[in-house]
Amino acid sequence: MKFIRLQSKKYEINQNSKSFEWSFPNLYAAMYEDVSAASERFGENHPFTKKYEEMLFAEDQETERRLLEELWEEYVRWGMVLPGVSCYRFDEGKEEEAARKLYEYFAKRDPEALNSDDYYVLVFEGRECFSKGHNGEEVAVFEREIARIETKEFFSRYLSEEWEDEE
């Protein structure tokens, strides 16, 4: 299945990439929120609790992050962090609709990104997670890159002139 997303040139995505809610500064802060909330569900002798305490008292950031990721993967899997990347389906014949949704999503959250040279539209093949993201977008596991298209070029190619005039 084909998907699109606005992607920062600062980092690459892969099969393990996850999206997280906008209000968090990074993936680990969002994972920490999810794992902390989950900690209330388990008793003191549960394996989760033992690993959680080990994470809280980790000597270094690398160990803390590794344990945090393990806890999230084993016990949470959905929350402020999503099990894939935020995106929109890019079905043949419905490209304009997908482009409009992507444009509207970023126009509300980060309008500067739509005109920035620091971003591009990533067209990729992915596996649908069959659930919506925090803001109604699709969530998919990245499998293979199809194309990278400069943002301005993508929207001029896929958004109709009538729609752009409405903006």
MODELLER restraints for C-alpha pairs under 7 A, 6 or more apart:
rsr = mdl.restraints
at = mdl.atoms
rsr.add(forms.Gaussian(group=physical.xy_distance, feature=features.Distance(at['CA:1:A'], at['CA:125:A']), mean=5.48, stdev=0.5))
rsr.add(forms.Gaussian(group=physical.xy_distance, feature=features.Distance(at['CA:1:A'], at['CA:126:A']), mean=5.66, stdev=0.5))
rsr.add(forms.Gaussian(group=physical.xy_distance, feature=features.Distance(at['CA:1:A'], at['CA:127:A']), mean=6.61, stdev=0.5))
rsr.add(forms.Gaussian(group=physical.xy_distance, feature=features.Distance(at['CA:2:A'], at['CA:89:A']), mean=6.00, stdev=0.5))
rsr.add(forms.Gaussian(group=physical.xy_distance, feature=features.Distance(at['CA:2:A'], at['CA:90:A']), mean=5.20, stdev=0.5))
rsr.add(forms.Gaussian(group=physical.xy_distance, feature=features.Distance(at['CA:2:A'], at['CA:91:A']), mean=6.46, stdev=0.5))
rsr.add(forms.Gaussian(group=physical.xy_distance, feature=features.Distance(at['CA:2:A'], at['CA:123:A']), mean=6.90, stdev=0.5))
rsr.add(forms.Gaussian(group=physical.xy_distance, feature=features.Distance(at['CA:2:A'], at['CA:124:A']), mean=5.61, stdev=0.5))
rsr.add(forms.Gaussian(group=physical.xy_distance, feature=features.Distance(at['CA:2:A'], at['CA:125:A']), mean=4.62, stdev=0.5))
rsr.add(forms.Gaussian(group=physical.xy_distance, feature=features.Distance(at['CA:2:A'], at['CA:126:A']), mean=6.29, stdev=0.5))
rsr.add(forms.Gaussian(group=physical.xy_distance, feature=features.Distance(at['CA:3:A'], at['CA:87:A']), mean=6.19, stdev=0.5))
rsr.add(forms.Gaussian(group=physical.xy_distance, feature=features.Distance(at['CA:3:A'], at['CA:88:A']), mean=5.34, stdev=0.5))
rsr.add(forms.Gaussian(group=physical.xy_distance, feature=features.Distance(at['CA:3:A'], at['CA:89:A']), mean=4.37, stdev=0.5))
rsr.add(forms.Gaussian(group=physical.xy_distance, feature=features.Distance(at['CA:3:A'], at['CA:90:A']), mean=4.73, stdev=0.5))
rsr.add(forms.Gaussian(group=physical.xy_distance, feature=features.Distance(at['CA:3:A'], at['CA:123:A']), mean=5.74, stdev=0.5))
rsr.add(forms.Gaussian(group=physical.xy_distance, feature=features.Distance(at['CA:3:A'], at['CA:124:A']), mean=5.38, stdev=0.5))
rsr.add(forms.Gaussian(group=physical.xy_distance, feature=features.Distance(at['CA:3:A'], at['CA:125:A']), mean=6.23, stdev=0.5))
rsr.add(forms.Gaussian(group=physical.xy_distance, feature=features.Distance(at['CA:3:A'], at['CA:126:A']), mean=6.78, stdev=0.5))
rsr.add(forms.Gaussian(group=physical.xy_distance, feature=features.Distance(at['CA:4:A'], at['CA:87:A']), mean=5.51, stdev=0.5))
rsr.add(forms.Gaussian(group=physical.xy_distance, feature=features.Distance(at['CA:4:A'], at['CA:88:A']), mean=5.36, stdev=0.5))
rsr.add(forms.Gaussian(group=physical.xy_distance, feature=features.Distance(at['CA:4:A'], at['CA:89:A']), mean=6.50, stdev=0.5))
rsr.add(forms.Gaussian(group=physical.xy_distance, feature=features.Distance(at['CA:4:A'], at['CA:90:A']), mean=6.13, stdev=0.5))
rsr.add(forms.Gaussian(group=physical.xy_distance, feature=features.Distance(at['CA:4:A'], at['CA:121:A']), mean=6.55, stdev=0.5))
rsr.add(forms.Gaussian(group=physical.xy_distance, feature=features.Distance(at['CA:4:A'], at['CA:122:A']), mean=5.51, stdev=0.5))
rsr.add(forms.Gaussian(group=physical.xy_distance, feature=features.Distance(at['CA:4:A'], at['CA:123:A']), mean=4.59, stdev=0.5))
rsr.add(forms.Gaussian(group=physical.xy_distance, feature=features.Distance(at['CA:4:A'], at['CA:124:A']), mean=6.34, stdev=0.5))
rsr.add(forms.Gaussian(group=physical.xy_distance, feature=features.Distance(at['CA:5:A'], at['CA:86:A']), mean=6.98, stdev=0.5))
rsr.add(forms.Gaussian(group=physical.xy_distance, feature=features.Distance(at['CA:5:A'], at['CA:87:A']), mean=4.76, stdev=0.5))
rsr.add(forms.Gaussian(group=physical.xy_distance, feature=features.Distance(at['CA:5:A'], at['CA:88:A']), mean=6.60, stdev=0.5))
rsr.add(forms.Gaussian(group=physical.xy_distance, feature=features.Distance(at['CA:5:A'], at['CA:121:A']), mean=5.65, stdev=0.5))
rsr.add(forms.Gaussian(group=physical.xy_distance, feature=features.Distance(at['CA:5:A'], at['CA:122:A']), mean=5.41, stdev=0.5))
rsr.add(forms.Gaussian(group=physical.xy_distance, feature=features.Distance(at['CA:5:A'], at['CA:123:A']), mean=6.91, stdev=0.5))
rsr.add(forms.Gaussian(group=physical.xy_distance, feature=features.Distance(at['CA:6:A'], at['CA:119:A']), mean=6.56, stdev=0.5))
rsr.add(forms.Gaussian(group=physical.xy_distance, feature=features.Distance(at['CA:6:A'], at['CA:120:A']), mean=5.80, stdev=0.5))
rsr.add(forms.Gaussian(group=physical.xy_distance, feature=features.Distance(at['CA:6:A'], at['CA:121:A']), mean=4.58, stdev=0.5))
rsr.add(forms.Gaussian(group=physical.xy_distance, feature=features.Distance(at['CA:6:A'], at['CA:122:A']), mean=6.21, stdev=0.5))
rsr.add(forms.Gaussian(group=physical.xy_distance, feature=features.Distance(at['CA:7:A'], at['CA:119:A']), mean=5.42, stdev=0.5))
rsr.add(forms.Gaussian(group=physical.xy_distance, feature=features.Distance(at['CA:7:A'], at['CA:120:A']), mean=5.44, stdev=0.5))
rsr.add(forms.Gaussian(group=physical.xy_distance, feature=features.Distance(at['CA:7:A'], at['CA:121:A']), mean=5.90, stdev=0.5))
rsr.add(forms.Gaussian(group=physical.xy_distance, feature=features.Distance(at['CA:7:A'], at['CA:122:A']), mean=6.15, stdev=0.5))
rsr.add(forms.Gaussian(group=physical.xy_distance, feature=features.Distance(at['CA:8:A'], at['CA:118:A']), mean=5.95, stdev=0.5))
rsr.add(forms.Gaussian(group=physical.xy_distance, feature=features.Distance(at['CA:8:A'], at['CA:119:A']), mean=4.43, stdev=0.5))
rsr.add(forms.Gaussian(group=physical.xy_distance, feature=features.Distance(at['CA:8:A'], at['CA:120:A']), mean=6.63, stdev=0.5))
rsr.add(forms.Gaussian(group=physical.xy_distance, feature=features.Distance(at['CA:9:A'], at['CA:118:A']), mean=5.50, stdev=0.5))
rsr.add(forms.Gaussian(group=physical.xy_distance, feature=features.Distance(at['CA:9:A'], at['CA:119:A']), mean=5.45, stdev=0.5))
rsr.add(forms.Gaussian(group=physical.xy_distance, feature=features.Distance(at['CA:14:A'], at['CA:142:A']), mean=5.88, stdev=0.5))
rsr.add(forms.Gaussian(group=physical.xy_distance, feature=features.Distance(at['CA:15:A'], at['CA:141:A']), mean=5.96, stdev=0.5))
rsr.add(forms.Gaussian(group=physical.xy_distance, feature=features.Distance(at['CA:15:A'], at['CA:142:A']), mean=4.92, stdev=0.5))
rsr.add(forms.Gaussian(group=physical.xy_distance, feature=features.Distance(at['CA:15:A'], at['CA:143:A']), mean=5.76, stdev=0.5))
rsr.add(forms.Gaussian(group=physical.xy_distance, feature=features.Distance(at['CA:17:A'], at['CA:84:A']), mean=6.00, stdev=0.5))
rsr.add(forms.Gaussian(group=physical.xy_distance, feature=features.Distance(at['CA:17:A'], at['CA:85:A']), mean=6.42, stdev=0.5))
rsr.add(forms.Gaussian(group=physical.xy_distance, feature=features.Distance(at['CA:18:A'], at['CA:81:A']), mean=6.71, stdev=0.5))
rsr.add(forms.Gaussian(group=physical.xy_distance, feature=features.Distance(at['CA:18:A'], at['CA:82:A']), mean=5.68, stdev=0.5))
rsr.add(forms.Gaussian(group=physical.xy_distance, feature=features.Distance(at['CA:18:A'], at['CA:83:A']), mean=5.55, stdev=0.5))
rsr.add(forms.Gaussian(group=physical.xy_distance, feature=features.Distance(at['CA:18:A'], at['CA:84:A']), mean=4.48, stdev=0.5))
rsr.add(forms.Gaussian(group=physical.xy_distance, feature=features.Distance(at['CA:18:A'], at['CA:85:A']), mean=5.03, stdev=0.5))
rsr.add(forms.Gaussian(group=physical.xy_distance, feature=features.Distance(at['CA:19:A'], at['CA:81:A']), mean=5.91, stdev=0.5))
rsr.add(forms.Gaussian(group=physical.xy_distance, feature=features.Distance(at['CA:19:A'], at['CA:82:A']), mean=5.41, stdev=0.5))
rsr.add(forms.Gaussian(group=physical.xy_distance, feature=features.Distance(at['CA:19:A'], at['CA:84:A']), mean=6.20, stdev=0.5))
rsr.add(forms.Gaussian(group=physical.xy_distance, feature=features.Distance(at['CA:19:A'], at['CA:85:A']), mean=4.78, stdev=0.5))
rsr.add(forms.Gaussian(group=physical.xy_distance, feature=features.Distance(at['CA:19:A'], at['CA:86:A']), mean=5.93, stdev=0.5))
rsr.add(forms.Gaussian(group=physical.xy_distance, feature=features.Distance(at['CA:20:A'], at['CA:27:A']), mean=6.15, stdev=0.5))
rsr.add(forms.Gaussian(group=physical.xy_distance, feature=features.Distance(at['CA:20:A'], at['CA:30:A']), mean=6.39, stdev=0.5))
rsr.add(forms.Gaussian(group=physical.xy_distance, feature=features.Distance(at['CA:20:A'], at['CA:80:A']), mean=5.59, stdev=0.5))
rsr.add(forms.Gaussian(group=physical.xy_distance, feature=features.Distance(at['CA:20:A'], at['CA:81:A']), mean=4.29, stdev=0.5))
rsr.add(forms.Gaussian(group=physical.xy_distance, feature=features.Distance(at['CA:20:A'], at['CA:82:A']), mean=6.01, stdev=0.5))
rsr.add(forms.Gaussian(group=physical.xy_distance, feature=features.Distance(at['CA:21:A'], at['CA:80:A']), mean=5.41, stdev=0.5))
rsr.add(forms.Gaussian(group=physical.xy_distance, feature=features.Distance(at['CA:21:A'], at['CA:81:A']), mean=6.61, stdev=0.5))
rsr.add(forms.Gaussian(group=physical.xy_distance, feature=features.Distance(at['CA:21:A'], at['CA:134:A']), mean=6.79, stdev=0.5))
rsr.add(forms.Gaussian(group=physical.xy_distance, feature=features.Distance(at['CA:24:A'], at['CA:30:A']), mean=5.81, stdev=0.5))
rsr.add(forms.Gaussian(group=physical.xy_distance, feature=features.Distance(at['CA:30:A'], at['CA:80:A']), mean=5.58, stdev=0.5))
rsr.add(forms.Gaussian(group=physical.xy_distance, feature=features.Distance(at['CA:30:A'], at['CA:81:A']), mean=5.99, stdev=0.5))
rsr.add(forms.Gaussian(group=physical.xy_distance, feature=features.Distance(at['CA:31:A'], at['CA:72:A']), mean=6.57, stdev=0.5))
rsr.add(forms.Gaussian(group=physical.xy_distance, feature=features.Distance(at['CA:31:A'], at['CA:80:A']), mean=6.95, stdev=0.5))
rsr.add(forms.Gaussian(group=physical.xy_distance, feature=features.Distance(at['CA:31:A'], at['CA:81:A']), mean=6.07, stdev=0.5))
rsr.add(forms.Gaussian(group=physical.xy_distance, feature=features.Distance(at['CA:32:A'], at['CA:68:A']), mean=6.87, stdev=0.5))
rsr.add(forms.Gaussian(group=physical.xy_distance, feature=features.Distance(at['CA:34:A'], at['CA:76:A']), mean=6.89, stdev=0.5))
rsr.add(forms.Gaussian(group=physical.xy_distance, feature=features.Distance(at['CA:34:A'], at['CA:79:A']), mean=5.99, stdev=0.5))
rsr.add(forms.Gaussian(group=physical.xy_distance, feature=features.Distance(at['CA:34:A'], at['CA:80:A']), mean=6.24, stdev=0.5))
rsr.add(forms.Gaussian(group=physical.xy_distance, feature=features.Distance(at['CA:35:A'], at['CA:71:A']), mean=6.78, stdev=0.5))
rsr.add(forms.Gaussian(group=physical.xy_distance, feature=features.Distance(at['CA:35:A'], at['CA:72:A']), mean=6.03, stdev=0.5))
rsr.add(forms.Gaussian(group=physical.xy_distance, feature=features.Distance(at['CA:35:A'], at['CA:76:A']), mean=6.79, stdev=0.5))
rsr.add(forms.Gaussian(group=physical.xy_distance, feature=features.Distance(at['CA:39:A'], at['CA:49:A']), mean=6.75, stdev=0.5))
rsr.add(forms.Gaussian(group=physical.xy_distance, feature=features.Distance(at['CA:42:A'], at['CA:48:A']), mean=6.95, stdev=0.5))
rsr.add(forms.Gaussian(group=physical.xy_distance, feature=features.Distance(at['CA:42:A'], at['CA:49:A']), mean=6.54, stdev=0.5))
rsr.add(forms.Gaussian(group=physical.xy_distance, feature=features.Distance(at['CA:43:A'], at['CA:49:A']), mean=6.92, stdev=0.5))
rsr.add(forms.Gaussian(group=physical.xy_distance, feature=features.Distance(at['CA:55:A'], at['CA:64:A']), mean=4.96, stdev=0.5))
rsr.add(forms.Gaussian(group=physical.xy_distance, feature=features.Distance(at['CA:55:A'], at['CA:67:A']), mean=5.60, stdev=0.5))
rsr.add(forms.Gaussian(group=physical.xy_distance, feature=features.Distance(at['CA:55:A'], at['CA:68:A']), mean=6.55, stdev=0.5))
rsr.add(forms.Gaussian(group=physical.xy_distance, feature=features.Distance(at['CA:58:A'], at['CA:64:A']), mean=5.36, stdev=0.5))
rsr.add(forms.Gaussian(group=physical.xy_distance, feature=features.Distance(at['CA:77:A'], at['CA:83:A']), mean=6.17, stdev=0.5))
rsr.add(forms.Gaussian(group=physical.xy_distance, feature=features.Distance(at['CA:84:A'], at['CA:139:A']), mean=5.65, stdev=0.5))
rsr.add(forms.Gaussian(group=physical.xy_distance, feature=features.Distance(at['CA:84:A'], at['CA:140:A']), mean=4.98, stdev=0.5))
rsr.add(forms.Gaussian(group=physical.xy_distance, feature=features.Distance(at['CA:84:A'], at['CA:141:A']), mean=4.49, stdev=0.5))
rsr.add(forms.Gaussian(group=physical.xy_distance, feature=features.Distance(at['CA:85:A'], at['CA:139:A']), mean=5.36, stdev=0.5))
rsr.add(forms.Gaussian(group=physical.xy_distance, feature=features.Distance(at['CA:85:A'], at['CA:140:A']), mean=5.50, stdev=0.5))
rsr.add(forms.Gaussian(group=physical.xy_distance, feature=features.Distance(at['CA:85:A'], at['CA:141:A']), mean=6.25, stdev=0.5))
rsr.add(forms.Gaussian(group=physical.xy_distance, feature=features.Distance(at['CA:86:A'], at['CA:133:A']), mean=6.48, stdev=0.5))
rsr.add(forms.Gaussian(group=physical.xy_distance, feature=features.Distance(at['CA:86:A'], at['CA:137:A']), mean=6.24, stdev=0.5))
rsr.add(forms.Gaussian(group=physical.xy_distance, feature=features.Distance(at['CA:86:A'], at['CA:138:A']), mean=5.85, stdev=0.5))
rsr.add(forms.Gaussian(group=physical.xy_distance, feature=features.Distance(at['CA:86:A'], at['CA:139:A']), mean=4.76, stdev=0.5))
rsr.add(forms.Gaussian(group=physical.xy_distance, feature=features.Distance(at['CA:86:A'], at['CA:140:A']), mean=6.80, stdev=0.5))
rsr.add(forms.Gaussian(group=physical.xy_distance, feature=features.Distance(at['CA:87:A'], at['CA:137:A']), mean=6.10, stdev=0.5))
rsr.add(forms.Gaussian(group=physical.xy_distance, feature=features.Distance(at['CA:87:A'], at['CA:138:A']), mean=5.27, stdev=0.5))
rsr.add(forms.Gaussian(group=physical.xy_distance, feature=features.Distance(at['CA:87:A'], at['CA:139:A']), mean=5.86, stdev=0.5))
rsr.add(forms.Gaussian(group=physical.xy_distance, feature=features.Distance(at['CA:87:A'], at['CA:140:A']), mean=6.96, stdev=0.5))
rsr.add(forms.Gaussian(group=physical.xy_distance, feature=features.Distance(at['CA:88:A'], at['CA:98:A']), mean=5.98, stdev=0.5))
rsr.add(forms.Gaussian(group=physical.xy_distance, feature=features.Distance(at['CA:88:A'], at['CA:102:A']), mean=6.88, stdev=0.5))
rsr.add(forms.Gaussian(group=physical.xy_distance, feature=features.Distance(at['CA:88:A'], at['CA:137:A']), mean=6.22, stdev=0.5))
rsr.add(forms.Gaussian(group=physical.xy_distance, feature=features.Distance(at['CA:88:A'], at['CA:138:A']), mean=5.39, stdev=0.5))
rsr.add(forms.Gaussian(group=physical.xy_distance, feature=features.Distance(at['CA:89:A'], at['CA:98:A']), mean=6.44, stdev=0.5))
rsr.add(forms.Gaussian(group=physical.xy_distance, feature=features.Distance(at['CA:90:A'], at['CA:98:A']), mean=5.84, stdev=0.5))
rsr.add(forms.Gaussian(group=physical.xy_distance, feature=features.Distance(at['CA:95:A'], at['CA:158:A']), mean=6.46, stdev=0.5))
rsr.add(forms.Gaussian(group=physical.xy_distance, feature=features.Distance(at['CA:96:A'], at['CA:158:A']), mean=5.09, stdev=0.5))
rsr.add(forms.Gaussian(group=physical.xy_distance, feature=features.Distance(at['CA:96:A'], at['CA:159:A']), mean=5.48, stdev=0.5))
rsr.add(forms.Gaussian(group=physical.xy_distance, feature=features.Distance(at['CA:99:A'], at['CA:155:A']), mean=6.75, stdev=0.5))
rsr.add(forms.Gaussian(group=physical.xy_distance, feature=features.Distance(at['CA:99:A'], at['CA:158:A']), mean=6.21, stdev=0.5))
rsr.add(forms.Gaussian(group=physical.xy_distance, feature=features.Distance(at['CA:99:A'], at['CA:159:A']), mean=6.48, stdev=0.5))
rsr.add(forms.Gaussian(group=physical.xy_distance, feature=features.Distance(at['CA:100:A'], at['CA:159:A']), mean=6.64, stdev=0.5))
rsr.add(forms.Gaussian(group=physical.xy_distance, feature=features.Distance(at['CA:106:A'], at['CA:114:A']), mean=6.94, stdev=0.5))
rsr.add(forms.Gaussian(group=physical.xy_distance, feature=features.Distance(at['CA:113:A'], at['CA:119:A']), mean=6.42, stdev=0.5))
rsr.add(forms.Gaussian(group=physical.xy_distance, feature=features.Distance(at['CA:114:A'], at['CA:151:A']), mean=6.39, stdev=0.5))
rsr.add(forms.Gaussian(group=physical.xy_distance, feature=features.Distance(at['CA:115:A'], at['CA:151:A']), mean=6.89, stdev=0.5))
rsr.add(forms.Gaussian(group=physical.xy_distance, feature=features.Distance(at['CA:115:A'], at['CA:152:A']), mean=6.60, stdev=0.5))
rsr.add(forms.Gaussian(group=physical.xy_distance, feature=features.Distance(at['CA:119:A'], at['CA:151:A']), mean=6.65, stdev=0.5))
rsr.add(forms.Gaussian(group=physical.xy_distance, feature=features.Distance(at['CA:120:A'], at['CA:148:A']), mean=6.34, stdev=0.5))
rsr.add(forms.Gaussian(group=physical.xy_distance, feature=features.Distance(at['CA:120:A'], at['CA:149:A']), mean=5.66, stdev=0.5))
rsr.add(forms.Gaussian(group=physical.xy_distance, feature=features.Distance(at['CA:120:A'], at['CA:150:A']), mean=4.69, stdev=0.5))
rsr.add(forms.Gaussian(group=physical.xy_distance, feature=features.Distance(at['CA:120:A'], at['CA:151:A']), mean=4.82, stdev=0.5))
rsr.add(forms.Gaussian(group=physical.xy_distance, feature=features.Distance(at['CA:121:A'], at['CA:148:A']), mean=5.79, stdev=0.5))
rsr.add(forms.Gaussian(group=physical.xy_distance, feature=features.Distance(at['CA:121:A'], at['CA:149:A']), mean=5.18, stdev=0.5))
rsr.add(forms.Gaussian(group=physical.xy_distance, feature=features.Distance(at['CA:121:A'], at['CA:150:A']), mean=6.23, stdev=0.5))
rsr.add(forms.Gaussian(group=physical.xy_distance, feature=features.Distance(at['CA:121:A'], at['CA:151:A']), mean=5.63, stdev=0.5))
rsr.add(forms.Gaussian(group=physical.xy_distance, feature=features.Distance(at['CA:121:A'], at['CA:154:A']), mean=6.89, stdev=0.5))
rsr.add(forms.Gaussian(group=physical.xy_distance, feature=features.Distance(at['CA:122:A'], at['CA:147:A']), mean=6.02, stdev=0.5))
rsr.add(forms.Gaussian(group=physical.xy_distance, feature=features.Distance(at['CA:122:A'], at['CA:148:A']), mean=4.81, stdev=0.5))
rsr.add(forms.Gaussian(group=physical.xy_distance, feature=features.Distance(at['CA:122:A'], at['CA:149:A']), mean=6.55, stdev=0.5))
rsr.add(forms.Gaussian(group=physical.xy_distance, feature=features.Distance(at['CA:123:A'], at['CA:145:A']), mean=6.42, stdev=0.5))
rsr.add(forms.Gaussian(group=physical.xy_distance, feature=features.Distance(at['CA:123:A'], at['CA:146:A']), mean=5.39, stdev=0.5))
rsr.add(forms.Gaussian(group=physical.xy_distance, feature=features.Distance(at['CA:123:A'], at['CA:147:A']), mean=5.08, stdev=0.5))
rsr.add(forms.Gaussian(group=physical.xy_distance, feature=features.Distance(at['CA:123:A'], at['CA:148:A']), mean=6.31, stdev=0.5))
rsr.add(forms.Gaussian(group=physical.xy_distance, feature=features.Distance(at['CA:124:A'], at['CA:142:A']), mean=6.96, stdev=0.5))
rsr.add(forms.Gaussian(group=physical.xy_distance, feature=features.Distance(at['CA:124:A'], at['CA:144:A']), mean=5.67, stdev=0.5))
rsr.add(forms.Gaussian(group=physical.xy_distance, feature=features.Distance(at['CA:124:A'], at['CA:145:A']), mean=4.41, stdev=0.5))
rsr.add(forms.Gaussian(group=physical.xy_distance, feature=features.Distance(at['CA:124:A'], at['CA:146:A']), mean=4.85, stdev=0.5))
rsr.add(forms.Gaussian(group=physical.xy_distance, feature=features.Distance(at['CA:124:A'], at['CA:147:A']), mean=6.81, stdev=0.5))
rsr.add(forms.Gaussian(group=physical.xy_distance, feature=features.Distance(at['CA:125:A'], at['CA:142:A']), mean=6.50, stdev=0.5))
rsr.add(forms.Gaussian(group=physical.xy_distance, feature=features.Distance(at['CA:125:A'], at['CA:143:A']), mean=5.57, stdev=0.5))
rsr.add(forms.Gaussian(group=physical.xy_distance, feature=features.Distance(at['CA:125:A'], at['CA:144:A']), mean=5.08, stdev=0.5))
rsr.add(forms.Gaussian(group=physical.xy_distance, feature=features.Distance(at['CA:125:A'], at['CA:145:A']), mean=6.27, stdev=0.5))
rsr.add(forms.Gaussian(group=physical.xy_distance, feature=features.Distance(at['CA:125:A'], at['CA:146:A']), mean=6.66, stdev=0.5))
rsr.add(forms.Gaussian(group=physical.xy_distance, feature=features.Distance(at['CA:126:A'], at['CA:140:A']), mean=5.77, stdev=0.5))
rsr.add(forms.Gaussian(group=physical.xy_distance, feature=features.Distance(at['CA:126:A'], at['CA:141:A']), mean=5.33, stdev=0.5))
rsr.add(forms.Gaussian(group=physical.xy_distance, feature=features.Distance(at['CA:126:A'], at['CA:142:A']), mean=4.61, stdev=0.5))
rsr.add(forms.Gaussian(group=physical.xy_distance, feature=features.Distance(at['CA:126:A'], at['CA:143:A']), mean=4.83, stdev=0.5))
rsr.add(forms.Gaussian(group=physical.xy_distance, feature=features.Distance(at['CA:126:A'], at['CA:144:A']), mean=6.80, stdev=0.5))
rsr.add(forms.Gaussian(group=physical.xy_distance, feature=features.Distance(at['CA:127:A'], at['CA:140:A']), mean=5.27, stdev=0.5))
rsr.add(forms.Gaussian(group=physical.xy_distance, feature=features.Distance(at['CA:127:A'], at['CA:141:A']), mean=5.06, stdev=0.5))
rsr.add(forms.Gaussian(group=physical.xy_distance, feature=features.Distance(at['CA:127:A'], at['CA:142:A']), mean=6.74, stdev=0.5))
rsr.add(forms.Gaussian(group=physical.xy_distance, feature=features.Distance(at['CA:128:A'], at['CA:139:A']), mean=6.28, stdev=0.5))
rsr.add(forms.Gaussian(group=physical.xy_distance, feature=features.Distance(at['CA:128:A'], at['CA:140:A']), mean=4.34, stdev=0.5))
rsr.add(forms.Gaussian(group=physical.xy_distance, feature=features.Distance(at['CA:128:A'], at['CA:141:A']), mean=6.46, stdev=0.5))
rsr.add(forms.Gaussian(group=physical.xy_distance, feature=features.Distance(at['CA:129:A'], at['CA:139:A']), mean=5.59, stdev=0.5))
rsr.add(forms.Gaussian(group=physical.xy_distance, feature=features.Distance(at['CA:129:A'], at['CA:140:A']), mean=5.19, stdev=0.5))
rsr.add(forms.Gaussian(group=physical.xy_distance, feature=features.Distance(at['CA:129:A'], at['CA:141:A']), mean=6.99, stdev=0.5))
rsr.add(forms.Gaussian(group=physical.xy_distance, feature=features.Distance(at['CA:131:A'], at['CA:138:A']), mean=6.73, stdev=0.5))
rsr.add(forms.Gaussian(group=physical.xy_distance, feature=features.Distance(at['CA:131:A'], at['CA:139:A']), mean=6.60, stdev=0.5))
rsr.add(forms.Gaussian(group=physical.xy_distance, feature=features.Distance(at['CA:132:A'], at['CA:138:A']), mean=4.95, stdev=0.5))
rsr.add(forms.Gaussian(group=physical.xy_distance, feature=features.Distance(at['CA:132:A'], at['CA:139:A']), mean=6.08, stdev=0.5))
rsr.add(forms.Gaussian(group=physical.xy_distance, feature=features.Distance(at['CA:133:A'], at['CA:139:A']), mean=5.93, stdev=0.5))
